[in-house]
Amino acid sequence: MIAALRKEFLLQWRTRAQAVAVFVFGATSLLLFSFAIGPNSAALRQHAAGFLWLGLLLSSTLTLSESFHAEMENRALEGLLLLPVSPRVLYYGKALANTIQLMLLGIALVPVMVVLYDAGTTRIPTVLLIIVLGTAGISAPGTLYSAMTSQARAKQTLLPLLLFPLIVPVLLASVKATSFAILGDPMEQGSRWMALLIAFNGIYWSLCGLLFDRVVED
Amino acid sequence: MPMEPLAIDAAHLARRYGRRWALADVSFQLRPGQVMMVSGRNGSGKTTLLRILSTAIRADGGRATVAGHDIVKGRDEIRRATALLAHQSYLYESLTARENLEIMGGAPPTSAALERVGLLERANDPVSTFSAGMRKRLSFARVLLQKPAIAFLDEPYGQLDPEGFVLVEQVIVELKRGGATVVVATHQIDRVAHFADTKLALENGRVA
C-alpha cells in the first residue's frame, strides 16, 4: 500500500503543472458563476456553497479523467497487476491520492469563494472536514469510473455522464453542510448532512474497492 | 520414483478476439528448468499464448497449469511465480528508471538490476528520455527483480542493439542455470535455437 501511494504521489508531483491548470479552471468557474448571480451580495453568499461544490465537481472530472493516463501508457497498470499485488491495493492507493489532490484543490478554492461571494465563515475546521468527506465521496466512485473509461475514446464525456448521477447524494450533502457552515446552523442540521456524507463514503469506498478488480482484469 | 511436476501443462488452449481465433487448440508440456522457443509469423498467436500463461488475459477455451497452479483459479500464485517481458514496456514515462523498479514494492536491489542491464548511469533519468532499446533493457531489469520461477519473454531481442542481444542470451542462460523455466517467443530462431531445449511452432493460432 505504501509503495502504491508513493507511486501515486510521484506521478502527481511529476505532473504538478496540471494541478495548477485544474485550480485555474475551478477558480474561473467560480468567477463565471458569480456573474450569473450579479452584484447581489446576499444572493451570492446564499449560493456560495453550491457554486463551490459545482466548481470542485467540474474540476474533479479533469483530474479524475487523467488519473489513469499514466497507467495506460505502456500498459503500466497491466504490469502492476501481474505482480503479486492485490488490485484493491492499487485502487485504494489511487483513490486516496485522488482524494488528497481534490481536497487540496477544494481548500485552495475556499479563499476564492470567500472573496468572490463574500462568504466568510469562522467555522473553518467544519468546512475543512466537509471538504475532506465530500472529495472522498467523489474520488471513490470517480477513480473506479476513471479506470472503466480510461481506454474509451470519449473518456472526457463518458466519465461525467457515469459519475454525476451516482454522486448526487454526496454533492447534495456537501452543499447543504457547507451552506450551514457559512450561513449559520442554529438547529445543528449540518451534522446530519455530514453523517450522510460519512455513510455514503462507507458505501462507495467499500463497494468500489470490491468492484475494481473486475473492472481492470481482462 | 515420483514424477517431477510440470512447469507448464497446457491443453487445448484457445482465445479469440471478436470472431477471429488468435489461438486454437494449443497443447504442450514443459518441465522445470527448460527453455522453450515459441516461433511463428506475426499474428500466429505467440503473444496471445504468453499473455494467457502469464494470466495477463484469460483463455476462451482449454485449460492450463503454470507452476502447478490453474490459470483461472490460481492467478495470484502464478503471478508470484512468473514474470512477463511483454511488447509493452510496463514503464511509467514520468518516473525515473530507479523509481520504476522501486514501485514494484519492498526494497529490491534495484542498483544491481540496473547495473546488470547497463542502465546504472541513467538510473535517475526519467524513462521519457530513454530510447526504445533502453526501455527494453529496463523491462528486463524488471523481470530480473521478480526472480521468477518461470519467465515469459515476448520478442526479447526487439529494439535491442548487438550488445543487447548478448545481454538477452546471458540473462536466459542465467535464468536457466538458476533453475527457472523460460519461454521465449521470437523471430530470432537461429539465435535461440542453440540454447532452447524444446520448440513450439505456431501458425494461424495452431501448433504447426
Interface residues (C-beta under 8 A of the other chain):
Chain A: A3 A4 R6 K7 L10 L11 R14 T15 A70 E73 N74 R75 A76 E78 G79 L80 L81 L82 L83 P84 V85 D218
Chain B: S54 T55 A56 I57 R58 D76 R79 R80 T82 A83 L84 A86 Q88 S89 Y90 L91 Y92 E93 S94 L95 E99 E102 I103 M104 G105 G106 P126 R142 Q146
